[in-house]
């Protein structure tokens, strides 16, 4: 895209300015001298439609370019959120499948996974990134051009489209995991 950026900024934009400047000056002159009706009579409908089409395509190009730049910028911002980690790290206690992928549910090390209590439920965490349901490899996330995000497995090629970023989905998976743990605790009482 560097070549296209270069062409748009350094060649195409100056050419358009060079060609539109005399036209804009002429149009302004015709409007201020109240001679704009004569100017419109001299321009054929084909020329007006062609000019309108050029303007519309130019605006569409600007919109698409801005969207492309936004997606590119968001894909470069990896791990922008801050997370806190316990001193000894985490220990995975189980996995859940939510939204078509696997999520590792973990607790801080030092908490016996067999002695899960109501105090432990509030300390669970969901490991990011989620894992592929087919081969259990960590997924990669990229921003989609049109809408949402694309999660892809580099090992087996599994792909999934999602509207929300995986940090938001991890919070939802955490809620489900908390409820499963609470249910497990209630059953064992």
Backbone as JSON, one array per atom type, in Angstrom:
{
  "sequence": "XXXXXXXXXXXXXXXXXXXXXXXXXXXXXXXXXXXXXXXXXXXXXXXXXXXXXXXXXXXXXXXXXXXXXXXXXXXXXXXXXXXXXXXXXXXXXXXXXXXXXXXXXXXXXXXXXXXXXXXXXXXXXXXXXXXXXXXXXXXXXXXXXXXXXXXXXXXXXXXXXXXXXXXXXXXXXXXXXXXXXXXXXXXXX",
  "N": [[0.81, -1.2, 0.0], [2.15, 1.14, 0.23], [3.0, 2.17, -2.21], [0.58, 2.92, -3.4], [-0.26, 4.84, -1.57], [1.79, 6.73, -1.97], [1.31, 7.4, -4.68], [-1.28, 8.52, -4.47], [-0.87, 10.73, -2.74], [1.32, 12.21, -3.79], [1.17, 12.38, -6.57], [-1.45, 12.05, -7.82], [-3.18, 13.76, -6.29], [-1.95, 16.42, -6.6], [-2.28, 16.65, -9.41], [-5.07, 16.67, -9.7], [-5.68, 18.99, -8.3], [-4.36, 20.82, -9.97], [-5.86, 20.61, -12.32], [-8.46, 21.21, -11.45], [-8.33, 23.78, -10.39], [-8.4, 25.96, -12.39], [-11.01, 25.49, -13.28], [-12.59, 25.88, -10.97], [-12.02, 28.58, -10.42], [-13.08, 29.75, -12.72], [-15.77, 29.0, -12.44], [-16.42, 30.35, -10.06], [-16.08, 32.97, -10.94], [-18.1, 33.11, -12.88], [-20.37, 32.83, -11.27], [-20.23, 35.05, -9.53], [-20.45, 37.15, -11.32], [-22.98, 36.89, -12.1], [-23.49, 35.28, -14.26], [-23.94, 32.61, -14.39], [-26.0, 31.07, -15.39], [-25.63, 31.07, -18.13], [-23.23, 29.7, -18.19], [-24.03, 27.13, -17.34], [-25.63, 26.45, -19.5], [-23.75, 26.01, -21.45], [-22.51, 23.68, -20.74], [-22.71, 20.26, -21.33], [-25.08, 17.58, -20.56], [-23.8, 15.14, -20.39], [-21.17, 15.84, -19.74], [-21.65, 16.96, -17.2], [-22.64, 14.71, -15.78], [-20.41, 13.07, -15.96], [-18.51, 14.57, -14.53], [-19.77, 14.57, -12.01], [-19.71, 11.81, -11.49], [-16.94, 11.4, -11.27], [-16.39, 12.91, -8.97], [-17.94, 11.5, -7.07], [-16.71, 8.94, -7.14], [-14.19, 9.69, -6.29], [-14.7, 10.56, -3.64], [-15.6, 8.11, -2.58], [-13.25, 6.64, -2.77], [-11.67, 8.05, -0.92], [-13.08, 7.5, 1.45], [-12.85, 4.68, 1.58], [-10.06, 4.46, 1.76], [-9.55, 5.75, 4.2], [-10.88, 3.98, 5.91], [-9.36, 1.68, 5.49], [-6.88, 2.55, 6.54], [-7.62, 2.89, 9.24], [-8.25, 0.25, 10.01], [-5.75, -0.94, 9.6], [-4.2, 0.45, 11.48], [-5.46, -0.36, 13.88], [-4.9, -3.09, 13.82], [-2.2, -3.08, 14.27], [-1.99, -2.31, 16.89], [-1.35, -4.25, 19.2], [-2.22, -5.91, 22.12], [-3.01, -3.68, 23.76], [-4.37, -3.33, 26.09], [-4.01, -3.28, 29.64], [-2.95, -5.73, 31.91], [-3.03, -7.41, 35.05], [-0.82, -9.53, 36.8], [-0.42, -12.35, 38.93], [2.22, -12.97, 41.35], [3.38, -15.57, 41.26], [2.36, -16.53, 38.93], [-0.12, -18.17, 36.82], [-2.35, -21.02, 37.02], [-3.86, -23.36, 35.01], [-7.14, -24.5, 35.41], [-9.39, -25.6, 34.17], [-11.01, -25.98, 30.93], [-13.27, -24.16, 28.86], [-15.74, -24.24, 26.3], [-16.67, -21.64, 24.39], [-18.42, -19.53, 22.28], [-17.54, -20.84, 20.02], [-14.81, -21.35, 20.29], [-11.96, -22.4, 22.34], [-11.43, -21.66, 25.76], [-9.05, -21.08, 28.23], [-9.43, -21.49, 31.62], [-8.23, -20.16, 34.55], [-6.47, -19.99, 37.7], [-4.71, -18.11, 40.23], [-1.43, -19.37, 40.94], [-0.78, -21.57, 43.66], [-3.22, -21.73, 44.76], [-5.09, -24.43, 45.5], [-6.38, -26.42, 43.06], [-8.25, -28.37, 43.52], [-9.5, -27.64, 45.77], [-11.47, -25.69, 45.35], [-13.15, -22.82, 46.21], [-15.7, -20.46, 47.29], [-14.27, -18.13, 47.54], [-12.28, -18.46, 45.68], [-13.6, -18.31, 43.28], [-13.93, -15.62, 42.61], [-11.39, -14.98, 41.88], [-10.68, -16.1, 39.5], [-9.38, -16.27, 36.16], [-9.27, -15.6, 32.65], [-7.42, -16.96, 30.1], [-5.74, -15.31, 27.52], [-4.53, -15.47, 24.19], [-7.62, -17.02, 22.95], [-8.08, -20.58, 22.2], [-7.79, -22.76, 19.35], [-10.53, -24.81, 18.45], [-10.09, -27.17, 17.12], [-7.32, -27.96, 16.93], [-6.18, -26.95, 19.19], [-4.35, -24.83, 19.21], [-3.07, -21.54, 19.86], [-5.02, -18.75, 18.86], [-4.87, -16.17, 16.31], [-5.67, -12.7, 16.08], [-7.17, -10.4, 13.9], [-8.24, -7.22, 12.69], [-11.16, -6.94, 10.82], [-11.89, -5.79, 7.49], [-14.45, -4.87, 6.76], [-16.37, -5.4, 8.95], [-16.08, -6.09, 12.39], [-13.97, -8.72, 13.76], [-11.38, -11.06, 12.84], [-10.56, -14.27, 13.69], [-7.91, -16.48, 13.6], [-6.38, -19.66, 13.15], [-3.05, -20.55, 13.12], [-2.01, -23.01, 12.74], [-3.87, -25.08, 11.81], [-5.54, -23.68, 10.11], [-8.12, -22.94, 10.8], [-10.76, -20.63, 10.92], [-12.6, -17.87, 12.26], [-15.14, -15.53, 12.4], [-15.9, -12.63, 14.26], [-17.88, -10.26, 16.02], [-17.02, -8.8, 18.22], [-14.05, -7.79, 20.04], [-11.52, -10.03, 21.31], [-10.95, -9.62, 24.0], [-13.28, -8.65, 25.13], [-14.92, -10.85, 24.68], [-13.59, -12.66, 26.29], [-14.21, -11.71, 28.82], [-16.92, -12.36, 28.88], [-16.74, -15.15, 28.69], [-15.51, -15.58, 31.12], [-17.56, -14.96, 32.91], [-19.31, -17.07, 32.41], [-17.68, -19.21, 33.19], [-17.37, -18.6, 35.91], [-19.96, -19.02, 36.81], [-20.19, -21.79, 36.32], [-18.28, -22.75, 38.12], [-19.4, -21.87, 40.54], [-21.72, -23.4, 40.51], [-20.59, -25.95, 40.66], [-19.43, -25.79, 43.21], [-21.73, -25.47, 44.78], [-22.93, -27.94, 44.31], [-21.18, -29.72, 45.59], [-21.46, -29.21, 48.28]],
  "CA": [[0.0, 0.0, 0.0], [2.99, 2.32, 0.23], [3.0, 2.71, -3.57], [-0.71, 3.59, -3.61], [-0.2, 6.07, -0.76], [2.67, 7.65, -2.66], [0.61, 7.89, -5.87], [-2.39, 9.39, -4.08], [-0.42, 11.98, -2.1], [2.33, 12.98, -4.51], [0.93, 12.52, -8.01], [-2.86, 12.23, -8.17], [-3.73, 14.96, -5.65], [-1.53, 17.65, -7.29], [-2.9, 16.71, -10.74], [-6.47, 17.08, -9.55], [-5.66, 20.42, -7.95], [-3.96, 21.58, -11.15], [-6.96, 20.63, -13.3], [-9.67, 21.8, -10.89], [-8.15, 25.19, -10.05], [-9.0, 26.87, -13.38], [-12.45, 25.27, -13.33], [-13.18, 26.52, -9.79], [-11.91, 30.03, -10.61], [-14.06, 30.11, -13.75], [-17.1, 28.86, -11.85], [-16.59, 31.46, -9.13], [-16.24, 34.18, -11.75], [-19.42, 33.08, -13.5], [-21.39, 33.02, -10.23], [-20.18, 36.42, -9.02], [-20.88, 38.1, -12.36], [-24.37, 36.52, -12.39], [-23.5, 34.7, -15.59], [-23.87, 31.17, -14.18], [-26.98, 30.39, -16.25], [-24.98, 30.89, -19.42], [-22.24, 28.64, -18.0], [-24.73, 25.84, -17.31], [-26.12, 26.15, -20.85], [-22.62, 25.59, -22.27], [-22.05, 22.36, -20.31], [-23.68, 19.21, -21.69], [-25.43, 16.67, -19.47], [-22.77, 14.1, -20.31], [-20.06, 16.4, -18.98], [-22.06, 17.09, -15.8], [-22.68, 13.37, -15.2], [-19.03, 12.6, -15.85], [-17.92, 15.3, -13.41], [-20.4, 14.04, -10.8], [-19.18, 10.46, -11.27], [-15.56, 11.54, -10.79], [-16.46, 13.39, -7.58], [-18.45, 10.4, -6.24], [-15.65, 7.93, -7.02], [-13.11, 10.26, -5.48], [-15.15, 10.49, -2.25], [-15.6, 6.7, -2.19], [-11.85, 6.28, -2.58], [-11.22, 8.64, 0.34], [-13.73, 6.75, 2.53], [-12.21, 3.36, 1.64], [-8.67, 4.64, 2.22], [-9.61, 6.04, 5.64], [-11.25, 2.73, 6.59], [-8.17, 0.81, 5.42], [-5.9, 3.05, 7.5], [-8.13, 2.6, 10.57], [-8.08, -1.19, 10.25], [-4.32, -1.19, 9.68], [-3.74, 0.99, 12.76], [-5.98, -1.21, 14.95], [-4.21, -4.38, 13.8], [-0.85, -2.89, 14.79], [-2.08, -2.11, 18.33], [-1.54, -5.55, 19.85], [-2.05, -5.9, 23.58], [-3.07, -2.33, 24.29], [-4.95, -3.35, 27.42], [-3.09, -3.64, 30.7], [-3.44, -6.8, 32.76], [-2.22, -7.64, 36.25], [-0.48, -10.94, 36.95], [0.08, -12.71, 40.26], [3.67, -13.16, 41.41], [3.76, -16.93, 40.85], [1.72, -16.87, 37.66], [-1.42, -18.82, 36.85], [-2.46, -22.45, 36.78], [-5.12, -23.66, 34.34], [-7.91, -25.51, 36.14], [-10.23, -26.29, 33.2], [-11.3, -25.26, 29.69], [-14.66, -24.14, 28.43], [-15.93, -23.85, 24.91], [-17.62, -20.53, 24.29], [-18.36, -18.79, 21.02], [-16.87, -21.64, 19.0], [-13.37, -21.52, 20.56], [-11.66, -22.87, 23.68], [-10.89, -20.66, 26.68], [-8.42, -21.64, 29.43], [-9.82, -20.84, 32.87], [-7.09, -20.37, 35.43], [-6.44, -19.31, 39.01], [-3.32, -17.86, 40.63], [-0.73, -20.53, 41.51], [-0.82, -21.58, 45.11], [-4.58, -22.11, 45.12], [-5.28, -25.82, 45.13], [-7.52, -26.48, 42.13], [-9.25, -29.3, 44.04], [-10.18, -26.99, 46.9], [-12.08, -24.47, 44.82], [-14.17, -22.31, 47.13], [-16.36, -19.24, 46.83], [-13.24, -17.1, 47.44], [-11.53, -18.73, 44.45], [-14.43, -17.94, 42.12], [-13.67, -14.22, 42.25], [-10.0, -14.81, 41.46], [-10.39, -16.8, 38.24], [-8.97, -15.44, 35.03], [-9.36, -16.27, 31.35], [-6.17, -16.76, 29.36], [-5.83, -14.83, 26.13], [-5.67, -15.6, 23.29], [-8.32, -18.31, 23.0], [-7.45, -21.65, 21.44], [-8.52, -23.39, 18.26], [-11.24, -25.98, 18.93], [-9.67, -28.36, 16.39], [-5.95, -28.4, 17.25], [-5.81, -26.33, 20.48], [-3.3, -23.83, 19.04], [-3.55, -20.19, 20.13], [-5.51, -18.05, 17.67], [-4.45, -14.79, 16.05], [-6.81, -11.83, 15.81], [-6.96, -9.21, 13.06], [-9.45, -6.44, 12.44], [-11.71, -7.16, 9.49], [-12.05, -4.52, 6.78], [-15.84, -4.43, 6.77], [-16.98, -5.38, 10.26], [-15.66, -7.06, 13.38], [-12.63, -9.27, 13.86], [-11.17, -12.39, 12.29], [-9.68, -15.1, 14.5], [-7.35, -17.5, 12.71], [-5.4, -20.61, 13.68], [-1.91, -20.64, 12.21], [-1.66, -24.41, 12.58], [-4.78, -25.86, 10.96], [-6.27, -22.82, 9.2], [-9.45, -22.64, 11.32], [-11.05, -19.2, 11.01], [-13.87, -17.5, 12.84], [-15.4, -14.09, 12.41], [-16.59, -12.23, 15.47], [-18.14, -8.82, 16.06], [-16.32, -8.16, 19.33], [-12.65, -8.12, 20.28], [-11.5, -11.19, 22.2], [-10.93, -9.2, 25.41], [-14.68, -8.59, 25.54], [-15.41, -12.23, 24.71], [-12.98, -13.3, 27.46], [-15.02, -11.32, 29.98], [-18.14, -13.17, 28.83], [-16.36, -16.53, 29.04], [-15.23, -15.57, 32.55], [-18.85, -15.01, 33.6], [-19.8, -18.45, 32.27], [-16.83, -20.05, 34.03], [-17.71, -18.32, 37.31], [-21.23, -19.7, 37.11], [-19.91, -23.23, 36.39], [-17.59, -23.01, 39.39], [-20.38, -21.72, 41.61], [-22.6, -24.58, 40.44], [-19.77, -27.07, 41.16], [-19.29, -25.61, 44.66], [-23.05, -25.75, 45.37], [-23.17, -29.4, 44.22], [-20.31, -30.43, 46.52], [-21.71, -28.84, 49.69]],
  "C": [[0.85, 1.27, 0.0], [3.02, 2.98, -1.15], [1.71, 3.47, -3.83], [-0.75, 4.88, -2.81], [0.64, 7.14, -1.45], [1.97, 8.26, -3.88], [-0.52, 8.86, -5.51], [-1.9, 10.74, -3.58], [0.46, 12.83, -3.01], [2.05, 13.18, -5.99], [-0.52, 12.87, -8.3], [-3.44, 13.51, -7.56], [-3.25, 16.25, -6.31], [-2.12, 17.78, -8.7], [-4.35, 17.18, -10.67], [-6.55, 18.56, -9.2], [-5.33, 21.27, -9.17], [-5.1, 21.68, -12.17], [-8.21, 21.31, -12.75], [-9.54, 23.29, -10.59], [-8.72, 26.13, -11.11], [-10.52, 26.72, -13.46], [-13.15, 25.99, -12.16], [-13.13, 28.04, -9.93], [-12.93, 30.5, -11.64], [-15.48, 30.04, -13.2], [-17.38, 30.0, -10.89], [-16.82, 32.77, -9.88], [-17.63, 34.25, -12.37], [-20.53, 33.34, -12.47], [-21.4, 34.46, -9.75], [-20.61, 37.45, -10.06], [-22.31, 37.81, -12.82], [-24.53, 35.96, -13.8], [-23.5, 33.17, -15.51], [-24.88, 30.41, -15.03], [-26.38, 30.12, -17.63], [-23.94, 29.76, -19.34], [-22.9, 27.26, -18.01], [-25.26, 25.46, -18.69], [-25.0, 25.62, -21.74], [-22.13, 24.17, -21.94], [-23.13, 21.33, -20.65], [-23.97, 18.33, -20.48], [-24.38, 15.57, -19.3], [-21.58, 14.61, -19.49], [-20.41, 16.55, -17.5], [-22.07, 15.74, -15.1], [-21.27, 12.81, -15.0], [-18.33, 13.27, -14.67], [-18.47, 14.78, -12.08], [-19.88, 12.65, -10.47], [-17.75, 10.51, -10.73], [-15.55, 11.97, -9.32], [-16.91, 12.25, -6.65], [-17.38, 9.33, -6.06], [-14.48, 8.43, -6.17], [-13.48, 10.18, -3.99], [-15.16, 9.05, -1.75], [-14.18, 6.21, -1.94], [-11.31, 6.81, -1.27], [-11.8, 7.86, 1.52], [-13.07, 5.38, 2.69], [-10.78, 3.45, 2.17], [-8.64, 4.91, 3.72], [-9.95, 4.78, 6.43], [-10.06, 1.77, 6.61], [-7.13, 1.25, 6.44], [-6.32, 2.76, 8.94], [-7.91, 1.13, 10.93], [-6.6, -1.52, 10.43], [-3.76, -0.72, 11.03], [-4.2, 0.11, 13.93], [-5.28, -2.56, 14.98], [-2.79, -4.26, 14.33], [-0.84, -2.71, 16.31], [-2.36, -3.45, 19.0], [-1.3, -5.4, 21.34], [-2.08, -4.53, 24.19], [-3.64, -2.29, 25.7], [-3.93, -3.82, 28.45], [-3.73, -4.72, 31.56], [-2.48, -6.95, 33.93], [-2.02, -9.13, 36.43], [-0.03, -11.2, 38.38], [1.57, -13.03, 40.21], [4.1, -14.52, 40.87], [3.14, -17.36, 39.52], [0.38, -17.57, 37.88], [-1.3, -20.31, 36.62], [-3.83, -22.69, 36.16], [-5.85, -24.75, 35.1], [-8.9, -26.26, 35.24], [-10.38, -25.42, 31.96], [-12.8, -25.24, 29.46], [-14.69, -23.79, 26.95], [-17.03, -22.8, 24.89], [-17.37, -19.81, 22.97], [-17.52, -19.52, 19.97], [-15.38, -21.83, 19.17], [-13.18, -21.97, 22.01], [-11.01, -21.76, 24.5], [-10.31, -21.38, 27.89], [-8.85, -20.82, 30.63], [-8.74, -21.18, 33.89], [-7.25, -19.59, 36.73], [-4.97, -19.04, 39.33], [-2.7, -19.12, 41.24], [-0.73, -20.42, 43.04], [-2.22, -21.88, 45.62], [-4.79, -23.53, 44.62], [-6.54, -25.93, 44.28], [-8.59, -27.44, 42.61], [-10.04, -28.69, 45.19], [-10.77, -25.66, 46.45], [-13.2, -24.05, 45.76], [-14.78, -21.04, 46.55], [-15.36, -18.09, 46.73], [-12.44, -17.24, 46.14], [-12.29, -18.24, 43.22], [-14.13, -16.52, 41.67], [-12.25, -13.99, 41.72], [-9.68, -15.52, 40.14], [-10.08, -15.79, 37.15], [-9.11, -16.27, 33.76], [-8.1, -15.93, 30.57], [-6.48, -16.3, 27.94], [-4.54, -15.19, 25.42], [-6.39, -16.93, 23.48], [-7.64, -19.33, 22.1], [-8.4, -22.2, 20.38], [-9.25, -24.62, 18.81], [-10.79, -27.28, 18.26], [-8.3, -28.87, 16.84], [-5.4, -27.8, 18.53], [-4.6, -25.39, 20.39], [-3.89, -22.45, 19.32], [-3.92, -19.5, 18.82], [-4.86, -16.68, 17.54], [-5.69, -13.98, 15.71], [-6.39, -10.66, 14.94], [-8.3, -8.52, 12.87], [-9.89, -6.68, 11.01], [-11.96, -5.82, 8.81], [-13.48, -3.99, 6.9], [-16.38, -4.31, 8.19], [-16.35, -6.44, 11.15], [-14.21, -7.49, 13.28], [-12.58, -10.66, 13.25], [-10.16, -13.1, 13.19], [-9.21, -16.24, 13.63], [-6.33, -18.36, 13.44], [-4.27, -20.74, 12.66], [-1.53, -22.08, 11.93], [-2.56, -25.13, 11.58], [-5.61, -25.01, 9.99], [-7.69, -22.51, 9.61], [-9.62, -21.13, 11.38], [-12.44, -19.0, 11.59], [-13.98, -15.99, 12.8], [-16.21, -13.76, 13.66], [-16.77, -10.72, 15.47], [-17.33, -8.09, 17.12], [-14.88, -8.64, 19.45], [-12.58, -9.24, 21.33], [-11.36, -10.83, 23.67], [-12.37, -9.14, 25.95], [-15.27, -9.99, 25.63], [-14.83, -12.99, 25.9], [-13.74, -12.95, 28.73], [-16.32, -12.12, 30.03], [-17.85, -14.62, 29.2], [-16.08, -16.64, 30.54], [-16.53, -15.65, 33.36], [-19.43, -16.43, 33.56], [-19.0, -19.38, 33.18], [-17.13, -19.84, 35.51], [-18.99, -19.07, 37.69], [-21.02, -21.22, 37.2], [-19.22, -23.59, 37.69], [-18.55, -22.89, 40.57], [-21.32, -22.92, 41.66], [-21.86, -25.81, 41.0], [-19.63, -26.99, 42.69], [-20.62, -25.95, 45.36], [-23.35, -27.25, 45.36], [-22.4, -30.16, 45.27], [-20.53, -30.07, 47.98], [-22.47, -29.92, 50.4]]
}
